[in-house]
Amino acid sequence: MVSKQISIGIGIPMIVIGAILAVFLAPTQQDLNDTIQFVGSLIGILGVLIFIAGLFAKKTPQITP
């Protein structure tokens, strides 16, 4: 099913990468702390949106000529 592939293959990894950036990498870089937190949060939020979109995606019927 396509929605499962979207949710698990794209949404969850984006959430994880965004959390790693915002929580673990940002405190180590003092000069770019705010920017890294912003980018990590943005990636995480987009991952959540893609995950939710994958839950509601449904397979469309194939049109044969």
N, C-alpha and C positions, 0 to 999 in steps of 0.2 A: 504494500500500500504506500502510496506516495507521501501521505501526510506523516507516516511514521518515519520515513527516511528524512523528511525535512526537519521534523522536530528533533530527532536523535542525532542526525548527521550534521546539522548546521546550527540549530538553536542552542543545544546544550554546550557544545564546544565554545561558542561565542560567549555564553554566560560565564563559563569557567575562565576563559582567557581575560575577559573584562574584570572579573574578580581578582585574578592574579595581578593584573596591572594596577588596579586601584588600591589593593590592600597590601601587597607584598613589595612591588617595585617602586611605588611612589615614595614611601618613606626613605628609601635608600638614595634617592636623587633629590638633594635639597634645592637645586636651582630650578628644576622643572617639576616640582611637586604638584602644583595646581594643574598644570597641563596634563601630566600623566594621570592624575585622578579623573580629570574631565574625560579624557579619551577612554580610559578604562570603564568609566560609568556609561559612556555613550555606547561602547561595544556591548556591555552587559544589557543595557536597555534594548538595543536593537536585537540582541539574542533572544530576549524575552518576547519581543514582538514577533520574531520569526517562529519561535516555539509555539506561540498561541496561534499564529496563522497556519502552522502545520497541523494543529489539532482540528481546525475547521476546514481544511482543504479536503476536497472530495474528488474522486476520479471522474473525469468527464467521459461520456460514451464515445467510442471511436466511430467516426463518420466514414463510411465506405462508399465510394462513388459507384 
